[in-house]
Amino acid sequence: MRKVELLSPAGDLERLKVTLLYGADAVFIGGKKYSLRANATNFSLDEIREGCEFAHKLGKKVHLTLNIVFHNEDIDGVYEYIDDVCDAGIDAFIVSDPFIISYIKSKHPEVEVHVSTQASTSNIKAIEYYKEEGCDRVVLAREVSIKEIKEISEKVDIDLEVFIHGAMCTCYSGRCALSNYVTNRDANRGGCSQVCRFSFNTDKNLEFTMATKDLNMARLIPNLIESGARSFKVEGRMRSLYYLATVIGTYRKLIDSYYDGTLTDEKMENYEKTLSRVANRDVSTHYYLKEADKNDQYYTGRVEVSNQDYLGQVLEYDKNKHLVKILERNYFEVGDTVLLFSPNGDEVEFKVTKLYNKDMVEEDVARHPDEVYYLYLDSDISIVKYSMIRKVVE
Amino acid sequence: MNILCEVATKDIKSYIDKGINGFILSLEGFSVGSSVYFSYDEIKNITIDYNTEVFVSMNKNFFNSDLIDLEDMLNKLNDINIKGVIFYDIAILKLKRDNNYSFDLVWGQEHMTTNYNTCNYYHDKGVKYVYLSKEITLDEVLEINEKSEITPFVYIFGLSNVAYTRRKLISNFEDNFNLEKTSKLEINEKVSHENYKLLEEKSGTVFYLDKVLNCLSSIKTLYNNSFPYLVFGEFGIEHELFLDVISDTVNYINSGLVSNDLDKYKDIIGEETNFLFKKSIYKVK
């Protein structure tokens, strides 16, 4: 059985490396031009090249979002940019404006074309059209159900990509210009100001909101795999290293345990619990099982909450001295139980018994983000780059 | 230069009497965001009773379960004298390719019809017309007209549809707060203080900016650049006022831009031009 692809966002080169090391099979990135996250850091051509080389050495892939809706002024230079990105080693383009499909397929037939979710493709006939145009994959509209995905995969032999985790648009992708009208920022060219998370007044002086809960498909991953979808996408090119490490690492384990037949209820509960600790909104499965309804959105203003579970990035582990060196991110103290986890899947839970500052002076608390601390740890765990520590919450 | 109307009543004769060239009629069950829907039979009768151009709007997003009805309807539309079908969903383009319908297609993907290259792409695929985005500038409109083979429509008067969601936002809101059931809601954005009208239908909720777009003063430029189709929307505007606007516009065009009674509407309706003279930004500095 062909295993599904776990597809991760990567807002910069470091995120690309981290998320691939934590188990993503492929990443989607934005270039400096033509991407729908115009205000993310995004990748220069050199960074794209380095990212592709890094991914290919691991047997993984890099997809570039070229999914703005072009205006006349955006057209000049796009073909040259495509050529340059292909030369840098990109594996696929994610496009929403179809005029570039034929260019990519004729000039760079080895590079895949994926139809962006911005096209809101939601039925068999539309997907047949894109297949006839030479597209290799369609990212389905987020309004499509698992039942419909199964129907599509049985009728059309094309890769189907679906979202499994992250923030959701309120409207059909591509069919929303609220950002344009309210803030003059062009939603379909990467400037979306997320007006669907704003609060409005009604004519009866009530507060009206339409912000959606986030998507979390952990529990339905087996159903999605069996639907025939071939790529599972996590949203969020502007998310942190810790978020990516946790979410991608968790879905990696979940998907692998499905395929090797070891997925149990207990494991699933643990995965869901881990994912819940990096969520800052409530979650839902939205349209996958039913039409989204009143329970899938919020009725008050902004509701994001965040925790301080992420304690720091591991810099090194001296096994002889039993000291873990970390760059602190959030407050913790002696007596806290923490989990050290690494990209290779190893993890160790331990209680902080001794804590030292950068000058090796013993402390009771770590209260200074971005400063180096040392924790006592007696373990055989192999620490690799991009290992992290988080608080264990019962 | 032709004038098409997206009407809010079924009094077809009242518009034809003012001299317009055709209609954009929203087909019941296959389109969204209209204040009035026409059945197939009503559209068929209009094509028989009047010598006018009829474009049928089928701008819904379709799902697998819709496809049989969609194909049946397109087959029926192929038997009557319509000029074209306005589509959002690519399924309609695929079905035209498969079934070789005689009616033309209008690429009508709302906020995405923004450049001449994509217009040419769809023209190469057999699409004759494009209904241009309401979020592009007049310069962009003219450049598309100049550089593409496709025949463009531009919306110059009426309320602008801004967004569409499959979610039942009004029902959800009313359920949550135990309010009386309606299918319409007006909301005010707290920072810009702009009002939006929400319409909820079976297939979702549509947002309209509650401010009339009035680009009548740009007709001269469009006319001088041989622009083929102007679209006027009636939703949210009093019927008699709307008839006056299209009547004065027809007179203005027919007089070769001599008899201009359009300036008075700046006082009556306002001078909102949305993006016609204002570029949106996407990179925040």
Interface residues (C-beta under 8 A of the other chain):
Chain A: A38 N39 I68 V69 F70 H71 N72 E73 D74 I75 S96 D97 P98 F99 S102 A119 S120 T121 S122 N123 I124 K125 A126 E128 Y129 Y130 E132 A141 E143 V144 E148 E151 I152 T170 C171 Y172 G174 R175 C176 A177 L178 N180 Y181 V182 T183 N184 R185 D186 A187 N188 R189 G190 G191 V195 F198 S199 F200 N201 T202 D203 L206 F208 M210 T212 Y287 E291 A292 D293 K294 D296 Q297 Y299
Chain B: N61 F62 F63 N64 S65 D66 L67 L70 Y88 D89 I90 A91 L93 K94 L95 R97 Q109 E110 H111 M112 T114 N115 Y116 N117 T118 N120 Y121 Y122 K134 E135 I136 E140 E143 I144 K147 S160 V162 A163 Y164 T165 R166 R167 K168 L169 S171 N172 F173 D175 N176 F177 L185 E186 I187 N188 E189 K190 V191 S192 E194 Y196 F207 L209 N274 F275 K278 S280 I281 Y282 K283 V284
